[in-house]
Amino acid sequence: MKVKFPPNNSKVLVKKLREQKLRAGQPFMINTKELGTTECYLEYPDGAIVLVSAQQSKTDINILRKLSDDEAKGLRKKLSFAELV
């Protein structure tokens, strides 16, 4: 499935890609400057967000913790992401 993205607007592009991935049942990776270089968040279609870390092999991930509902809502608000659930 191809999605048309508006030109030259990376924020809109990221939001559309996120929506596409979540609606397709796939997790969406969220990187923020506050996390370490091997860490990121994974947002799942059910609304859960987990903090993960890449293993040495870089093919496996380690789940560090699941964000609380309030933390997940706060992260979405900070990133201006709509709740899709």
PDB file of N, CA, C and O in Angstrom:
ATOM      1  N   MET A   1       0.838  -1.169   0.000  1.00  0.00           N
ATOM      2  CA  MET A   1       0.000   0.000   0.000  1.00  0.00           C
ATOM      3  C   MET A   1       0.885   1.234   0.000  1.00  0.00           C
ATOM      4  O   MET A   1       1.779   1.365   0.836  1.00  0.00           O
ATOM      5  N   LYS A   2       0.640   2.128  -0.927  1.00  0.00           N
ATOM      6  CA  LYS A   2       1.410   3.365  -0.999  1.00  0.00           C
ATOM      7  C   LYS A   2       0.616   4.487  -0.359  1.00  0.00           C
ATOM      8  O   LYS A   2      -0.605   4.570  -0.492  1.00  0.00           O
ATOM      9  N   VAL A   3       1.335   5.340   0.331  1.00  0.00           N
ATOM     10  CA  VAL A   3       0.722   6.504   0.962  1.00  0.00           C
ATOM     11  C   VAL A   3       1.385   7.738   0.398  1.00  0.00           C
ATOM     12  O   VAL A   3       2.611   7.803   0.311  1.00  0.00           O
ATOM     13  N   LYS A   4       0.584   8.720   0.014  1.00  0.00           N
ATOM     14  CA  LYS A   4       1.144   9.976  -0.474  1.00  0.00           C
ATOM     15  C   LYS A   4       1.392  10.888   0.711  1.00  0.00           C
ATOM     16  O   LYS A   4       0.511  11.093   1.545  1.00  0.00           O
ATOM     17  N   PHE A   5       2.581  11.428   0.780  1.00  0.00           N
ATOM     18  CA  PHE A   5       2.962  12.318   1.860  1.00  0.00           C
ATOM     19  C   PHE A   5       3.154  13.727   1.326  1.00  0.00           C
ATOM     20  O   PHE A   5       3.644  13.910   0.211  1.00  0.00           O
ATOM     21  N   PRO A   6       2.772  14.720   2.110  1.00  0.00           N
ATOM     22  CA  PRO A   6       2.998  16.098   1.669  1.00  0.00           C
ATOM     23  C   PRO A   6       4.487  16.392   1.609  1.00  0.00           C
ATOM     24  O   PRO A   6       5.248  15.899   2.441  1.00  0.00           O
ATOM     25  N   PRO A   7       4.912  17.185   0.641  1.00  0.00           N
ATOM     26  CA  PRO A   7       6.338  17.493   0.511  1.00  0.00           C
ATOM     27  C   PRO A   7       6.829  18.435   1.602  1.00  0.00           C
ATOM     28  O   PRO A   7       6.098  19.313   2.060  1.00  0.00           O
ATOM     29  N   ASN A   8       8.084  18.238   2.009  1.00  0.00           N
ATOM     30  CA  ASN A   8       8.801  19.180   2.878  1.00  0.00           C
ATOM     31  C   ASN A   8       8.153  19.459   4.228  1.00  0.00           C
ATOM     32  O   ASN A   8       8.287  20.565   4.751  1.00  0.00           O
ATOM     33  N   ASN A   9       7.469  18.504   4.793  1.00  0.00           N
ATOM     34  CA  ASN A   9       6.926  18.702   6.125  1.00  0.00           C
ATOM     35  C   ASN A   9       7.164  17.437   6.932  1.00  0.00           C
ATOM     36  O   ASN A   9       6.309  16.552   6.974  1.00  0.00           O
ATOM     37  N   SER A  10       8.317  17.351   7.566  1.00  0.00           N
ATOM     38  CA  SER A  10       8.722  16.123   8.244  1.00  0.00           C
ATOM     39  C   SER A  10       7.796  15.763   9.399  1.00  0.00           C
ATOM     40  O   SER A  10       7.573  14.579   9.651  1.00  0.00           O
ATOM     41  N   LYS A  11       7.251  16.745  10.107  1.00  0.00           N
ATOM     42  CA  LYS A  11       6.345  16.436  11.223  1.00  0.00           C
ATOM     43  C   LYS A  11       5.077  15.757  10.725  1.00  0.00           C
ATOM     44  O   LYS A  11       4.606  14.792  11.326  1.00  0.00           O
ATOM     45  N   VAL A  12       4.535  16.256   9.645  1.00  0.00           N
ATOM     46  CA  VAL A  12       3.338  15.646   9.062  1.00  0.00           C
ATOM     47  C   VAL A  12       3.676  14.258   8.532  1.00  0.00           C
ATOM     48  O   VAL A  12       2.882  13.328   8.673  1.00  0.00           O
ATOM     49  N   LEU A  13       4.834  14.117   7.931  1.00  0.00           N
ATOM     50  CA  LEU A  13       5.288  12.832   7.407  1.00  0.00           C
ATOM     51  C   LEU A  13       5.384  11.794   8.521  1.00  0.00           C
ATOM     52  O   LEU A  13       4.899  10.673   8.366  1.00  0.00           O
ATOM     53  N   VAL A  14       5.999  12.153   9.629  1.00  0.00           N
ATOM     54  CA  VAL A  14       6.150  11.223  10.755  1.00  0.00           C
ATOM     55  C   VAL A  14       4.784  10.834  11.306  1.00  0.00           C
ATOM     56  O   VAL A  14       4.549   9.664  11.607  1.00  0.00           O
ATOM     57  N   LYS A  15       3.884  11.800  11.441  1.00  0.00           N
ATOM     58  CA  LYS A  15       2.549  11.511  11.973  1.00  0.00           C
ATOM     59  C   LYS A  15       1.779  10.575  11.051  1.00  0.00           C
ATOM     60  O   LYS A  15       1.091   9.671  11.526  1.00  0.00           O
ATOM     61  N   LYS A  16       1.884  10.777   9.750  1.00  0.00           N
ATOM     62  CA  LYS A  16       1.192   9.903   8.801  1.00  0.00           C
ATOM     63  C   LYS A  16       1.805   8.503   8.789  1.00  0.00           C
ATOM     64  O   LYS A  16       1.082   7.510   8.712  1.00  0.00           O
ATOM     65  N   LEU A  17       3.120   8.422   8.865  1.00  0.00           N
ATOM     66  CA  LEU A  17       3.782   7.121   8.912  1.00  0.00           C
ATOM     67  C   LEU A  17       3.385   6.369  10.181  1.00  0.00           C
ATOM     68  O   LEU A  17       3.119   5.168  10.139  1.00  0.00           O
ATOM     69  N   ARG A  18       3.347   7.075  11.301  1.00  0.00           N
ATOM     70  CA  ARG A  18       2.927   6.467  12.568  1.00  0.00           C
ATOM     71  C   ARG A  18       1.516   5.908  12.448  1.00  0.00           C
ATOM     72  O   ARG A  18       1.261   4.758  12.804  1.00  0.00           O
ATOM     73  N   GLU A  19       0.610   6.727  11.945  1.00  0.00           N
ATOM     74  CA  GLU A  19      -0.778   6.288  11.798  1.00  0.00           C
ATOM     75  C   GLU A  19      -0.876   5.072  10.881  1.00  0.00           C
ATOM     76  O   GLU A  19      -1.607   4.126  11.174  1.00  0.00           O
ATOM     77  N   GLN A  20      -0.145   5.097   9.781  1.00  0.00           N
ATOM     78  CA  GLN A  20      -0.158   3.983   8.830  1.00  0.00           C
ATOM     79  C   GLN A  20       0.335   2.698   9.496  1.00  0.00           C
ATOM     80  O   GLN A  20      -0.298   1.649   9.368  1.00  0.00           O
ATOM     81  N   LYS A  21       1.456   2.778  10.202  1.00  0.00           N
ATOM     82  CA  LYS A  21       2.032   1.585  10.847  1.00  0.00           C
ATOM     83  C   LYS A  21       1.078   1.021  11.905  1.00  0.00           C
ATOM     84  O   LYS A  21       0.825  -0.183  11.940  1.00  0.00           O
ATOM     85  N   LEU A  22       0.550   1.900  12.767  1.00  0.00           N
ATOM     86  CA  LEU A  22      -0.321   1.432  13.841  1.00  0.00           C
ATOM     87  C   LEU A  22      -1.616   0.842  13.291  1.00  0.00           C
ATOM     88  O   LEU A  22      -2.083  -0.185  13.783  1.00  0.00           O
ATOM     89  N   ARG A  23      -2.192   1.471  12.292  1.00  0.00           N
ATOM     90  CA  ARG A  23      -3.440   0.953  11.697  1.00  0.00           C
ATOM     91  C   ARG A  23      -3.205  -0.376  10.966  1.00  0.00           C
ATOM     92  O   ARG A  23      -4.135  -1.165  10.798  1.00  0.00           O
ATOM     93  N   ALA A  24      -1.970  -0.618  10.536  1.00  0.00           N
ATOM     94  CA  ALA A  24      -1.618  -1.887   9.886  1.00  0.00           C
ATOM     95  C   ALA A  24      -1.264  -2.967  10.913  1.00  0.00           C
ATOM     96  O   ALA A  24      -0.913  -4.087  10.544  1.00  0.00           O
ATOM     97  N   GLY A  25      -1.358  -2.625  12.203  1.00  0.00           N
ATOM     98  CA  GLY A  25      -1.076  -3.605  13.246  1.00  0.00           C
ATOM     99  C   GLY A  25       0.392  -3.751  13.587  1.00  0.00           C
ATOM    100  O   GLY A  25       0.786  -4.725  14.229  1.00  0.00           O
ATOM    101  N   GLN A  26       1.208  -2.797  13.167  1.00  0.00           N
ATOM    102  CA  GLN A  26       2.649  -2.867  13.409  1.00  0.00           C
ATOM    103  C   GLN A  26       3.066  -1.833  14.455  1.00  0.00           C
ATOM    104  O   GLN A  26       2.436  -0.781  14.570  1.00  0.00           O
ATOM    105  N   PRO A  27       4.125  -2.124  15.217  1.00  0.00           N
ATOM    106  CA  PRO A  27       4.619  -1.129  16.179  1.00  0.00           C
ATOM    107  C   PRO A  27       5.316   0.025  15.466  1.00  0.00           C
ATOM    108  O   PRO A  27       5.818  -0.122  14.351  1.00  0.00           O
ATOM    109  N   PHE A  28       5.333   1.170  16.132  1.00  0.00           N
ATOM    110  CA  PHE A  28       5.988   2.363  15.601  1.00  0.00           C
ATOM    111  C   PHE A  28       7.123   2.744  16.542  1.00  0.00           C
ATOM    112  O   PHE A  28       6.916   2.871  17.749  1.00  0.00           O
ATOM    113  N   MET A  29       8.322   2.928  15.993  1.00  0.00           N
ATOM    114  CA  MET A  29       9.488   3.286  16.794  1.00  0.00           C
ATOM    115  C   MET A  29       9.547   4.796  16.986  1.00  0.00           C
ATOM    116  O   MET A  29       9.429   5.565  16.032  1.00  0.00           O
ATOM    117  N   ILE A  30       9.734   5.206  18.253  1.00  0.00           N
ATOM    118  CA  ILE A  30       9.826   6.622  18.598  1.00  0.00           C
ATOM    119  C   ILE A  30      11.208   6.886  19.181  1.00  0.00           C
ATOM    120  O   ILE A  30      11.584   6.298  20.196  1.00  0.00           O
ATOM    121  N   ASN A  31      11.955   7.763  18.541  1.00  0.00           N
ATOM    122  CA  ASN A  31      13.265   8.182  19.052  1.00  0.00           C
ATOM    123  C   ASN A  31      13.143   9.585  19.618  1.00  0.00           C
ATOM    124  O   ASN A  31      12.500  10.450  19.024  1.00  0.00           O
ATOM    125  N   THR A  32      13.764   9.808  20.770  1.00  0.00           N
ATOM    126  CA  THR A  32      13.807  11.153  21.346  1.00  0.00           C
ATOM    127  C   THR A  32      15.233  11.440  21.786  1.00  0.00           C
ATOM    128  O   THR A  32      16.014  10.524  22.045  1.00  0.00           O
ATOM    129  N   LYS A  33      15.557  12.714  21.866  1.00  0.00           N
ATOM    130  CA  LYS A  33      16.909  13.120  22.259  1.00  0.00           C
ATOM    131  C   LYS A  33      17.221  12.749  23.705  1.00  0.00           C
ATOM    132  O   LYS A  33      18.389  12.615  24.070  1.00  0.00           O
ATOM    133  N   GLU A  34      16.192  12.583  24.531  1.00  0.00           N
ATOM    134  CA  GLU A  34      16.399  12.280  25.948  1.00  0.00           C
ATOM    135  C   GLU A  34      16.884  10.852  26.193  1.00  0.00           C
ATOM    136  O   GLU A  34      17.425  10.555  27.259  1.00  0.00           O
ATOM    137  N   LEU A  35      16.694   9.974  25.220  1.00  0.00           N
ATOM    138  CA  LEU A  35      17.076   8.572  25.398  1.00  0.00           C
ATOM    139  C   LEU A  35      18.507   8.333  24.943  1.00  0.00           C
ATOM    140  O   LEU A  35      19.062   9.098  24.154  1.00  0.00           O
ATOM    141  N   GLY A  36      19.093   7.261  25.455  1.00  0.00           N
ATOM    142  CA  GLY A  36      20.432   6.867  25.037  1.00  0.00           C
ATOM    143  C   GLY A  36      20.436   6.432  23.576  1.00  0.00           C
ATOM    144  O   GLY A  36      19.378   6.231  22.980  1.00  0.00           O
ATOM    145  N   THR A  37      21.613   6.291  23.010  1.00  0.00           N
ATOM    146  CA  THR A  37      21.724   5.967  21.583  1.00  0.00           C
ATOM    147  C   THR A  37      21.210   4.572  21.248  1.00  0.00           C
ATOM    148  O   THR A  37      20.858   4.309  20.098  1.00  0.00           O
ATOM    149  N   THR A  38      21.160   3.679  22.223  1.00  0.00           N
ATOM    150  CA  THR A  38      20.658   2.330  21.956  1.00  0.00           C
ATOM    151  C   THR A  38      19.224   2.153  22.428  1.00  0.00           C
ATOM    152  O   THR A  38      18.692   1.044  22.379  1.00  0.00           O
ATOM    153  N   GLU A  39      18.587   3.231  22.887  1.00  0.00           N
ATOM    154  CA  GLU A  39      17.230   3.142  23.422  1.00  0.00           C
ATOM    155  C   GLU A  39      16.226   3.857  22.523  1.00  0.00           C
ATOM    156  O   GLU A  39      16.550   4.827  21.837  1.00  0.00           O
ATOM    157  N   CYS A  40      14.999   3.348  22.551  1.00  0.00           N
ATOM    158  CA  CYS A  40      13.888   4.006  21.862  1.00  0.00           C
ATOM    159  C   CYS A  40      12.592   3.503  22.487  1.00  0.00           C
ATOM    160  O   CYS A  40      12.591   2.571  23.292  1.00  0.00           O
ATOM    161  N   TYR A  41      11.507   4.130  22.104  1.00  0.00           N
ATOM    162  CA  TYR A  41      10.188   3.669  22.515  1.00  0.00           C
ATOM    163  C   TYR A  41       9.573   2.909  21.351  1.00  0.00           C
ATOM    164  O   TYR A  41       9.821   3.227  20.188  1.00  0.00           O
ATOM    165  N   LEU A  42       8.772   1.905  21.672  1.00  0.00           N
ATOM    166  CA  LEU A  42       7.951   1.233  20.673  1.00  0.00           C
ATOM    167  C   LEU A  42       6.502   1.436  21.083  1.00  0.00           C
ATOM    168  O   LEU A  42       6.103   1.079  22.192  1.00  0.00           O
ATOM    169  N   GLU A  43       5.717   2.015  20.178  1.00  0.00           N
ATOM    170  CA  GLU A  43       4.289   2.203  20.425  1.00  0.00           C
ATOM    171  C   GLU A  43       3.549   1.120  19.657  1.00  0.00           C
ATOM    172  O   GLU A  43       3.815   0.892  18.477  1.00  0.00           O
ATOM    173  N   TYR A  44       2.617   0.454  20.334  1.00  0.00           N
ATOM    174  CA  TYR A  44       1.869  -0.643  19.733  1.00  0.00           C
ATOM    175  C   TYR A  44       0.448  -0.205  19.397  1.00  0.00           C
ATOM    176  O   TYR A  44      -0.057   0.757  19.976  1.00  0.00           O
ATOM    177  N   PRO A  45      -0.200  -0.901  18.466  1.00  0.00           N
ATOM    178  CA  PRO A  45      -1.548  -0.513  18.054  1.00  0.00           C
ATOM    179  C   PRO A  45      -2.568  -0.456  19.193  1.00  0.00           C
ATOM    180  O   PRO A  45      -3.557   0.271  19.095  1.00  0.00           O
ATOM    181  N   ASP A  46      -2.343  -1.206  20.265  1.00  0.00           N
ATOM    182  CA  ASP A  46      -3.280  -1.163  21.396  1.00  0.00           C
ATOM    183  C   ASP A  46      -3.057   0.050  22.295  1.00  0.00           C
ATOM    184  O   ASP A  46      -3.758   0.216  23.293  1.00  0.00           O
ATOM    185  N   GLY A  47      -2.082   0.906  21.949  1.00  0.00           N
ATOM    186  CA  GLY A  47      -1.811   2.118  22.716  1.00  0.00           C
ATOM    187  C   GLY A  47      -0.671   1.983  23.711  1.00  0.00           C
ATOM    188  O   GLY A  47      -0.224   2.981  24.276  1.00  0.00           O
ATOM    189  N   ALA A  48      -0.192   0.764  23.933  1.00  0.00           N
ATOM    190  CA  ALA A  48       0.914   0.557  24.868  1.00  0.00           C
ATOM    191  C   ALA A  48       2.207   1.127  24.279  1.00  0.00           C
ATOM    192  O   ALA A  48       2.450   1.049  23.075  1.00  0.00           O
ATOM    193  N   ILE A  49       3.026   1.698  25.159  1.00  0.00           N
ATOM    194  CA  ILE A  49       4.351   2.175  24.756  1.00  0.00           C
ATOM    195  C   ILE A  49       5.363   1.556  25.706  1.00  0.00           C
ATOM    196  O   ILE A  49       5.203   1.621  26.925  1.00  0.00           O
ATOM    197  N   VAL A  50       6.410   0.953  25.140  1.00  0.00           N
ATOM    198  CA  VAL A  50       7.463   0.353  25.953  1.00  0.00           C
ATOM    199  C   VAL A  50       8.798   1.003  25.612  1.00  0.00           C
ATOM    200  O   VAL A  50       9.044   1.409  24.477  1.00  0.00           O
ATOM    201  N   LEU A  51       9.647   1.090  26.624  1.00  0.00           N
ATOM    202  CA  LEU A  51      11.014   1.571  26.444  1.00  0.00           C
ATOM    203  C   LEU A  51      11.876   0.348  26.187  1.00  0.00           C
ATOM    204  O   LEU A  51      11.864  -0.598  26.974  1.00  0.00           O
ATOM    205  N   VAL A  52      12.624   0.361  25.088  1.00  0.00           N
ATOM    206  CA  VAL A  52      13.453  -0.785  24.731  1.00  0.00           C
ATOM    207  C   VAL A  52      14.896  -0.350  24.508  1.00  0.00           C
ATOM    208  O   VAL A  52      15.187   0.825  24.286  1.00  0.00           O
ATOM    209  N   SER A  53      15.784  -1.329  24.572  1.00  0.00           N
ATOM    210  CA  SER A  53      17.201  -1.100  24.326  1.00  0.00           C
ATOM    211  C   SER A  53      17.693  -2.167  23.360  1.00  0.00           C
ATOM    212  O   SER A  53      17.342  -3.340  23.491  1.00  0.00           O
ATOM    213  N   ALA A  54      18.506  -1.760  22.391  1.00  0.00           N
ATOM    214  CA  ALA A  54      19.080  -2.714  21.441  1.00  0.00           C
ATOM    215  C   ALA A  54      20.167  -3.521  22.141  1.00  0.00           C
ATOM    216  O   ALA A  54      20.951  -2.982  22.921  1.00  0.00           O
ATOM    217  N   GLN A  55      20.203  -4.809  21.854  1.00  0.00           N
ATOM    218  CA  GLN A  55      21.236  -5.681  22.402  1.00  0.00           C
ATOM    219  C   GLN A  55      22.517  -5.503  21.594  1.00  0.00           C
ATOM    220  O   GLN A  55      22.520  -4.862  20.544  1.00  0.00           O
ATOM    221  N   GLN A  56      23.595  -6.077  22.095  1.00  0.00           N
ATOM    222  CA  GLN A  56      24.884  -5.971  21.409  1.00  0.00           C
ATOM    223  C   GLN A  56      24.805  -6.434  19.964  1.00  0.00           C
ATOM    224  O   GLN A  56      25.436  -5.850  19.082  1.00  0.00           O
ATOM    225  N   SER A  57      24.029  -7.482  19.724  1.00  0.00           N
ATOM    226  CA  SER A  57      23.920  -8.025  18.366  1.00  0.00           C
ATOM    227  C   SER A  57      23.179  -7.074  17.431  1.00  0.00           C
ATOM    228  O   SER A  57      23.271  -7.203  16.210  1.00  0.00           O
ATOM    229  N   LYS A  58      22.448  -6.123  18.002  1.00  0.00           N
ATOM    230  CA  LYS A  58      21.646  -5.133  17.264  1.00  0.00           C
ATOM    231  C   LYS A  58      20.522  -5.770  16.466  1.00  0.00           C
ATOM    232  O   LYS A  58      19.873  -5.096  15.667  1.00  0.00           O
ATOM    233  N   THR A  59      20.281  -7.069  16.673  1.00  0.00           N
ATOM    234  CA  THR A  59      19.140  -7.714  16.038  1.00  0.00           C
ATOM    235  C   THR A  59      18.066  -8.058  17.059  1.00  0.00           C
ATOM    236  O   THR A  59      16.951  -8.427  16.691  1.00  0.00           O
ATOM    237  N   ASP A  60      18.396  -7.941  18.326  1.00  0.00           N
ATOM    238  CA  ASP A  60      17.455  -8.227  19.405  1.00  0.00           C
ATOM    239  C   ASP A  60      17.262  -6.983  20.253  1.00  0.00           C
ATOM    240  O   ASP A  60      18.137  -6.120  20.329  1.00  0.00           O
ATOM    241  N   ILE A  61      16.098  -6.905  20.889  1.00  0.00           N
ATOM    242  CA  ILE A  61      15.844  -5.790  21.794  1.00  0.00           C
ATOM    243  C   ILE A  61      15.515  -6.319  23.179  1.00  0.00           C
ATOM    244  O   ILE A  61      15.039  -7.443  23.336  1.00  0.00           O
ATOM    245  N   ASN A  62      15.772  -5.505  24.161  1.00  0.00           N
ATOM    246  CA  ASN A  62      15.463  -5.816  25.543  1.00  0.00           C
ATOM    247  C   ASN A  62      14.412  -4.812  26.004  1.00  0.00           C
ATOM    248  O   ASN A  62      14.633  -3.603  25.934  1.00  0.00           O
ATOM    249  N   ILE A  63      13.275  -5.307  26.473  1.00  0.00           N
ATOM    250  CA  ILE A  63      12.245  -4.406  26.987  1.00  0.00           C
ATOM    251  C   ILE A  63      12.659  -3.967  28.384  1.00  0.00           C
ATOM    252  O   ILE A  63      12.783  -4.788  29.293  1.00  0.00           O
ATOM    253  N   LEU A  64      12.871  -2.666  28.546  1.00  0.00           N
ATOM    254  CA  LEU A  64      13.282  -2.120  29.833  1.00  0.00           C
ATOM    255  C   LEU A  64      12.089  -1.903  30.749  1.00  0.00           C
ATOM    256  O   LEU A  64      12.138  -2.236  31.934  1.00  0.00           O
ATOM    257  N   ARG A  65      11.004  -1.338  30.192  1.00  0.00           N
ATOM    258  CA  ARG A  65       9.789  -1.175  30.986  1.00  0.00           C
ATOM    259  C   ARG A  65       8.654  -0.678  30.107  1.00  0.00           C
ATOM    260  O   ARG A  65       8.872  -0.090  29.047  1.00  0.00           O
ATOM    261  N   LYS A  66       7.439  -0.929  30.573  1.00  0.00           N
ATOM    262  CA  LYS A  66       6.246  -0.414  29.907  1.00  0.00           C
ATOM    263  C   LYS A  66       5.889   0.912  30.562  1.00  0.00           C
ATOM    264  O   LYS A  66       5.887   1.018  31.788  1.00  0.00           O
ATOM    265  N   LEU A  67       5.588   1.918  29.757  1.00  0.00           N
ATOM    266  CA  LEU A  67       5.177   3.207  30.293  1.00  0.00           C
ATOM    267  C   LEU A  67       3.764   3.093  30.862  1.00  0.00           C
ATOM    268  O   LEU A  67       2.928   2.360  30.333  1.00  0.00           O
ATOM    269  N   SER A  68       3.512   3.823  31.938  1.00  0.00           N
ATOM    270  CA  SER A  68       2.158   3.869  32.483  1.00  0.00           C
ATOM    271  C   SER A  68       1.260   4.587  31.479  1.00  0.00           C
ATOM    272  O   SER A  68       1.751   5.239  30.557  1.00  0.00           O
ATOM    273  N   ASP A  69      -0.047   4.468  31.657  1.00  0.00           N
ATOM    274  CA  ASP A  69      -0.974   5.155  30.753  1.00  0.00           C
ATOM    275  C   ASP A  69      -0.732   6.657  30.760  1.00  0.00           C
ATOM    276  O   ASP A  69      -0.770   7.298  29.709  1.00  0.00           O
ATOM    277  N   ASP A  70      -0.482   7.222  31.938  1.00  0.00           N
ATOM    278  CA  ASP A  70      -0.226   8.663  32.036  1.00  0.00           C
ATOM    279  C   ASP A  70       1.079   9.050  31.340  1.00  0.00           C
ATOM    280  O   ASP A  70       1.147  10.082  30.673  1.00  0.00           O
ATOM    281  N   GLU A  71       2.121   8.216  31.497  1.00  0.00           N
ATOM    282  CA  GLU A  71       3.397   8.490  30.822  1.00  0.00           C
ATOM    283  C   GLU A  71       3.235   8.420  29.304  1.00  0.00           C
ATOM    284  O   GLU A  71       3.780   9.249  28.576  1.00  0.00           O
ATOM    285  N   ALA A  72       2.482   7.425  28.834  1.00  0.00           N
ATOM    286  CA  ALA A  72       2.261   7.272  27.394  1.00  0.00           C
ATOM    287  C   ALA A  72       1.496   8.477  26.842  1.00  0.00           C
ATOM    288  O   ALA A  72       1.840   9.006  25.785  1.00  0.00           O
ATOM    289  N   LYS A  73       0.462   8.905  27.562  1.00  0.00           N
ATOM    290  CA  LYS A  73      -0.302  10.085  27.130  1.00  0.00           C
ATOM    291  C   LYS A  73       0.585  11.322  27.122  1.00  0.00           C
ATOM    292  O   LYS A  73       0.495  12.146  26.211  1.00  0.00           O
ATOM    293  N   GLY A  74       1.441  11.456  28.133  1.00  0.00           N
ATOM    294  CA  GLY A  74       2.355  12.594  28.204  1.00  0.00           C
ATOM    295  C   GLY A  74       3.346  12.611  27.050  1.00  0.00           C
ATOM    296  O   GLY A  74       3.634  13.669  26.491  1.00  0.00           O
ATOM    297  N   LEU A  75       3.866  11.444  26.693  1.00  0.00           N
ATOM    298  CA  LEU A  75       4.805  11.357  25.568  1.00  0.00           C
ATOM    299  C   LEU A  75       4.106  11.724  24.262  1.00  0.00           C
ATOM    300  O   LEU A  75       4.647  12.475  23.451  1.00  0.00           O
ATOM    301  N   ARG A  76       2.894  11.188  24.064  1.00  0.00           N
ATOM    302  CA  ARG A  76       2.144  11.534  22.852  1.00  0.00           C
ATOM    303  C   ARG A  76       1.864  13.035  22.791  1.00  0.00           C
ATOM    304  O   ARG A  76       1.968  13.651  21.731  1.00  0.00           O
ATOM    305  N   LYS A  77       1.512  13.611  23.929  1.00  0.00           N
ATOM    306  CA  LYS A  77       1.234  15.055  23.963  1.00  0.00           C
ATOM    307  C   LYS A  77       2.493  15.848  23.626  1.00  0.00           C
ATOM    308  O   LYS A  77       2.445  16.803  22.850  1.00  0.00           O
ATOM    309  N   LYS A  78       3.621  15.447  24.213  1.00  0.00           N
ATOM    310  CA  LYS A  78       4.896  16.126  23.960  1.00  0.00           C
ATOM    311  C   LYS A  78       5.258  16.098  22.478  1.00  0.00           C
ATOM    312  O   LYS A  78       5.800  17.066  21.946  1.00  0.00           O
ATOM    313  N   LEU A  79       4.956  14.985  21.818  1.00  0.00           N
ATOM    314  CA  LEU A  79       5.295  14.811  20.406  1.00  0.00           C
ATOM    315  C   LEU A  79       4.162  15.238  19.468  1.00  0.00           C
ATOM    316  O   LEU A  79       4.279  15.118  18.248  1.00  0.00           O
ATOM    317  N   SER A  80       3.072  15.735  20.043  1.00  0.00           N
ATOM    318  CA  SER A  80       1.881  16.145  19.264  1.00  0.00           C
ATOM    319  C   SER A  80       1.317  14.988  18.448  1.00  0.00           C
ATOM    320  O   SER A  80       0.894  15.170  17.306  1.00  0.00           O
ATOM    321  N   PHE A  81       1.316  13.791  19.044  1.00  0.00           N
ATOM    322  CA  PHE A  81       0.741  12.612  18.406  1.00  0.00           C
ATOM    323  C   PHE A  81      -0.690  12.435  18.901  1.00  0.00           C
ATOM    324  O   PHE A  81      -0.945  12.509  20.103  1.00  0.00           O
ATOM    325  N   ALA A  82      -1.610  12.204  17.997  1.00  0.00           N
ATOM    326  CA  ALA A  82      -2.995  11.939  18.368  1.00  0.00           C
ATOM    327  C   ALA A  82      -3.107  10.518  18.901  1.00  0.00           C
ATOM    328  O   ALA A  82      -2.329   9.642  18.523  1.00  0.00           O
ATOM    329  N   GLU A  83      -4.075  10.294  19.777  1.00  0.00           N
ATOM    330  CA  GLU A  83      -4.350   8.934  20.234  1.00  0.00           C
ATOM    331  C   GLU A  83      -5.174   8.255  19.158  1.00  0.00           C
ATOM    332  O   GLU A  83      -6.209   8.780  18.746  1.00  0.00           O
ATOM    333  N   LEU A  84      -4.734   7.104  18.702  1.00  0.00           N
ATOM    334  CA  LEU A  84      -5.425   6.394  17.628  1.00  0.00           C
ATOM    335  C   LEU A  84      -6.286   5.264  18.149  1.00  0.00           C
ATOM    336  O   LEU A  84      -7.051   4.666  17.392  1.00  0.00           O
ATOM    337  N   VAL A  85      -6.174   4.966  19.418  1.00  0.00           N
ATOM    338  CA  VAL A  85      -6.880   3.813  19.986  1.00  0.00           C
ATOM    339  C   VAL A  85      -8.300   4.175  20.304  1.00  0.00           C
ATOM    340  O   VAL A  85      -9.057   3.335  20.791  1.00  0.00           O
TER     341      VAL A  85
END
